[in-house]
Amino acid sequence: MPRIYKADPRGKRYNKYDVNLIEEAVQAYKSGNKSLKYIADKFKIDKSVLYRHATRTMKRHGGQTVLSEETEEMIIKYINICADWGYPLDSLDLRFLVKHYLDKVGRTVLKFNDNLPGPDFVRSFLKRHNDQISQRNSQNIKNNRAAVTPMSIKNYFNELERSLQNVEAHNIINYDETNLTDDPGRKKILTKRGTKYPERVVNHSKSSISIMMAATAEGELLPPYVVYKAQNLYDTWCENGPPGTRYNRSQSGWFDGNIFEDWVKSIVLPYFRHKQGKKVLIGDNLSSHLSLDVIKLCHEQDIIRISSC
């Protein structure tokens, strides 16, 4: 986001031109076929000043932007769709949406750390589109109010019941992922008093496996989706699983935006393909699960996402 410029009182003083004179010069430059230098000399205005005012209407707020106007409008559209679902996004979600988009189209923005925009980008983005989207502050509450209570659980299910009205049980999918590891962790052992570094010999590695499980409200279990922590996926890792199981791999062993999108396309959409009426997808709202394509797919297939947390 561009900083607010404050002139140095000790710095050089520049000419201050009459606003009407500049406007007249800009109109003459835009309406005729004369060069910028010719118009500047005619109206006795510095060429750089005339250029700045002539191109101001062609520039967007905040200067040159990373994303095109069409792309930003698309992001705004799907952010508002999520809000209509009762699944509002925050500034971190917006940053991950942009990162996933840039990664997918193969663009690298050097001023972003690993293609992840910073808070300045969010502020500029919201300022450019303040007529379509706004950021609201949440209320701060104490820990005892934030804790899960029987009343908060009851309120959640009351809201969920209203969201699921007139939705068939087979059109409701609840999903969650879990991470499995072969590291048993530390445990207390009995050893000789005074031993400085007690050790236990156990074969294990740092590898982990994520599994996405999903089931319908009618009780049907969808095929699992397995993600290995690896650079490559080997055929031997994809054997002897439950029917329909899909396998993938990631650097961390967790679901990212691309893998979650593949899960939606390969598991969720085939199940919903021949189902009629409104459909609901209930799960967590991790930023790493968000992408513009997932929001678009859900919107086109009349699938509403509901947060489970």
C-alpha positions in Angstrom: 0.0 0.0 0.0 1.5 3.4 -0.9 2.5 5.5 2.1 1.1 9.0 2.6 3.7 11.4 1.3 4.7 14.4 3.5 6.9 17.0 1.9 10.1 17.9 3.5 9.8 21.6 4.6 13.5 22.0 3.8 13.0 20.5 0.3 12.6 22.2 -3.1 9.4 24.1 -3.8 7.6 23.3 -7.0 5.3 25.5 -9.1 1.7 25.4 -8.2 -0.5 25.6 -11.3 -4.0 26.8 -11.4 -6.5 23.8 -11.3 -8.5 25.2 -14.2 -5.4 25.7 -16.4 -4.4 22.1 -15.8 -7.9 20.8 -16.6 -7.9 22.8 -19.8 -4.5 21.4 -20.8 -5.6 17.9 -20.0 -8.7 18.2 -22.2 -6.7 19.7 -25.0 -4.2 16.8 -24.9 -7.0 14.1 -24.8 -9.1 15.7 -27.5 -6.4 16.5 -30.0 -3.5 14.7 -31.8 -0.8 17.0 -30.4 2.1 15.6 -28.4 2.4 16.0 -24.7 5.3 18.3 -25.0 3.5 20.6 -27.5 0.5 20.9 -25.1 2.8 21.5 -22.1 4.7 24.2 -23.9 1.5 25.8 -25.1 0.0 26.1 -21.6 3.4 26.7 -19.9 3.0 23.6 -17.7 5.8 21.2 -16.8 5.5 18.1 -19.0 5.6 15.7 -16.0 2.8 17.6 -14.3 0.6 17.4 -17.4 1.4 13.7 -17.8 0.5 12.9 -14.2 -2.9 14.6 -14.4 -3.6 13.3 -17.9 -3.0 9.7 -16.8 -4.6 10.0 -13.4 -8.1 8.9 -14.7 -6.5 5.9 -16.2 -4.9 4.8 -13.0 -6.6 2.8 -10.3 -6.6 3.8 -6.6 -3.3 2.8 -5.0 -1.3 2.8 -8.2 -0.4 -0.2 -10.3 -2.0 -3.4 -8.9 -0.8 -7.0 -9.0 -4.2 -8.4 -10.1 -6.2 -7.2 -13.1 -9.5 -5.4 -12.5 -11.4 -8.5 -13.8 -9.6 -10.8 -11.3 -10.3 -8.5 -8.4 -14.0 -8.2 -9.3 -14.1 -12.0 -9.4 -12.5 -12.2 -5.9 -15.1 -9.7 -4.6 -17.9 -11.7 -6.1 -16.9 -15.0 -4.4 -16.1 -13.3 -1.1 -19.6 -12.0 -1.1 -20.9 -15.4 -2.0 -19.2 -16.9 1.1 -20.7 -14.1 3.2 -24.2 -15.1 1.8 -23.5 -18.7 2.9 -22.9 -17.5 6.4 -19.2 -18.4 5.9 -17.5 -14.9 6.0 -13.9 -14.6 5.1 -11.3 -12.5 7.0 -8.2 -10.7 5.8 -6.0 -13.8 6.1 -8.4 -15.8 4.0 -8.2 -13.1 1.3 -4.4 -13.3 1.3 -4.5 -17.1 0.9 -7.1 -16.7 -1.9 -4.7 -14.5 -3.8 -1.7 -16.7 -3.1 -3.5 -19.8 -4.3 -4.6 -17.9 -7.5 -1.0 -16.7 -8.2 0.4 -20.2 -7.6 -2.2 -21.8 -9.9 -1.6 -19.4 -12.8 2.1 -19.7 -12.4 2.9 -16.1 -11.4 5.6 -15.1 -8.9 5.2 -11.7 -7.3 8.6 -10.8 -5.9 7.2 -8.3 -3.4 5.1 -11.0 -1.8 6.7 -13.5 0.5 6.2 -16.9 -1.1 3.4 -15.3 -3.2 1.5 -14.5 0.0 0.3 -10.8 0.1 0.8 -8.8 3.2 -1.6 -6.7 5.3 -0.8 -3.7 3.1 -2.3 -5.5 0.1 -5.5 -6.1 2.0 -5.8 -2.5 3.0 -5.3 -1.3 -0.6 -7.7 -4.0 -1.9 -10.5 -3.0 0.5 -9.9 0.7 -0.3 -10.3 0.1 -4.0 -13.5 -1.8 -3.5 -15.1 0.0 -0.5 -18.3 0.3 -2.4 -18.7 -3.5 -2.6 -17.0 -4.8 0.5 -16.1 -3.7 4.0 -14.2 -5.0 6.9 -15.9 -5.1 10.3 -14.2 -5.3 13.7 -15.2 -8.3 15.9 -15.8 -7.8 19.5 -13.2 -8.8 22.1 -14.4 -11.2 24.7 -12.8 -12.7 27.8 -11.5 -16.3 27.9 -14.4 -17.5 30.0 -16.9 -16.2 27.5 -14.9 -17.6 24.6 -14.8 -21.1 26.1 -17.1 -23.7 24.7 -20.2 -24.0 26.9 -23.4 -26.1 26.6 -25.2 -22.9 25.6 -22.8 -22.1 22.8 -23.1 -25.7 21.5 -26.9 -25.5 21.6 -26.9 -22.1 19.8 -24.7 -23.6 17.1 -27.0 -26.5 16.4 -30.0 -24.2 16.5 -28.4 -22.1 13.7 -27.4 -25.3 11.9 -31.0 -26.5 12.0 -32.2 -23.4 10.4 -29.5 -23.6 7.7 -30.5 -27.2 6.9 -34.2 -26.7 6.6 -35.7 -28.3 3.5 -32.4 -30.1 2.7 -32.5 -33.8 2.2 -30.3 -35.9 4.4 -28.4 -37.4 1.5 -27.6 -33.9 0.3 -25.6 -33.1 3.5 -22.0 -34.0 3.7 -19.8 -33.5 6.8 -16.1 -33.8 6.4 -13.0 -33.5 8.5 -9.3 -34.4 8.1 -6.9 -36.0 10.6 -3.2 -36.4 10.6 -1.5 -39.7 11.4 2.1 -40.1 12.4 4.4 -42.9 13.5 6.2 -40.7 16.0 5.1 -42.1 19.5 6.2 -38.9 21.2 7.8 -38.7 24.6 6.7 -40.5 27.7 7.8 -40.8 31.3 10.1 -43.7 32.0 11.7 -45.2 35.1 15.5 -44.8 35.2 18.4 -44.5 37.5 18.4 -41.3 39.6 20.9 -38.8 38.3 20.7 -39.9 34.6 21.1 -36.7 32.6 19.7 -37.8 29.3 17.3 -40.8 29.7 16.7 -42.4 26.3 14.2 -45.0 24.9 15.1 -46.9 21.6 12.0 -46.7 19.3 12.1 -46.9 15.5 10.1 -44.0 14.1 10.3 -41.3 11.5 9.0 -37.7 11.0 6.6 -38.7 8.2 2.9 -38.1 8.5 -0.2 -38.9 6.5 -3.4 -36.9 6.3 -6.8 -38.6 5.7 -10.0 -36.7 4.7 -13.1 -38.6 5.8 -16.6 -37.5 4.8 -20.1 -38.9 5.4 -23.6 -37.9 4.6 -26.3 -37.2 7.1 -28.1 -40.3 5.8 -25.1 -42.5 7.0 -23.3 -43.1 3.7 -19.5 -43.0 4.0 -17.7 -41.4 1.1 -14.4 -42.8 -0.1 -11.4 -41.5 1.9 -8.8 -39.2 0.5 -5.2 -39.9 1.6 -2.3 -37.4 1.5 1.3 -38.5 2.0 4.2 -36.3 3.1 6.4 -36.7 0.1 7.7 -35.2 -3.1 6.4 -38.1 -5.3 3.5 -40.6 -5.1 4.4 -44.2 -5.7 2.1 -47.0 -7.0 2.8 -49.2 -4.0 1.4 -46.5 -1.7 -2.0 -46.7 -3.5 -2.7 -50.4 -3.0 -5.1 -52.3 -0.8 -7.1 -49.2 0.2 -10.9 -49.1 0.6 -12.8 -49.0 -2.8 -12.7 -45.5 -4.4 -9.9 -44.2 -2.2 -7.9 -41.4 -3.8 -4.3 -40.7 -3.1 -2.1 -37.6 -3.2 1.0 -36.1 -1.7 2.2 -32.7 -0.4 5.3 -31.2 1.0 3.9 -30.9 4.5 1.6 -34.0 4.5 -1.4 -31.7 5.1 -4.2 -30.6 2.8 -3.5 -27.4 0.9 -5.7 -25.4 -1.5 -4.9 -27.5 -4.6 -5.4 -30.8 -2.8 -8.7 -29.7 -1.2 -9.9 -28.6 -4.7 -9.0 -32.0 -6.0 -10.9 -33.6 -3.2 -14.0 -31.6 -4.0 -13.8 -32.5 -7.7 -13.0 -36.2 -7.3 -15.1 -37.1 -4.2 -17.8 -34.4 -3.5 -18.9 -33.5 -7.0 -19.3 -37.0 -8.3 -21.5 -37.9 -5.3 -23.7 -34.8 -5.8 -23.8 -35.1 -9.6 -27.2 -36.8 -9.7 -28.7 -35.3 -6.5 -31.5 -32.7 -6.8 -32.1 -29.6 -4.6 -29.8 -27.6 -2.3 -26.7 -29.3 -1.1 -24.6 -28.6 2.0 -21.0 -29.2 2.8 -20.1 -28.9 6.5 -16.5 -28.7 7.6 -13.7 -26.5 9.0 -12.9 -23.1 7.5 -9.1 -23.3 7.4 -7.5 -20.7 5.1 -5.5 -23.4 3.4 -8.7 -25.0 2.1 -9.9 -21.9 0.3 -9.5 -21.2 -3.4 -11.5 -19.2 -5.9 -12.2 -22.3 -8.0 -13.6 -24.2 -5.0 -16.0 -21.3 -4.2 -17.0 -21.1 -7.9 -17.6 -24.8 -8.1 -19.8 -24.9 -5.0 -21.7 -21.9 -6.2 -22.4 -23.3 -9.7 -23.5 -26.7 -8.2 -25.8 -25.1 -5.6 -23.5 -26.3 -2.8 -23.5 -24.3 0.4 -20.5 -24.4 2.7 -21.2 -24.2 6.5 -18.4 -23.9 9.0 -18.2 -26.5 11.7 -16.1 -24.4 14.1 
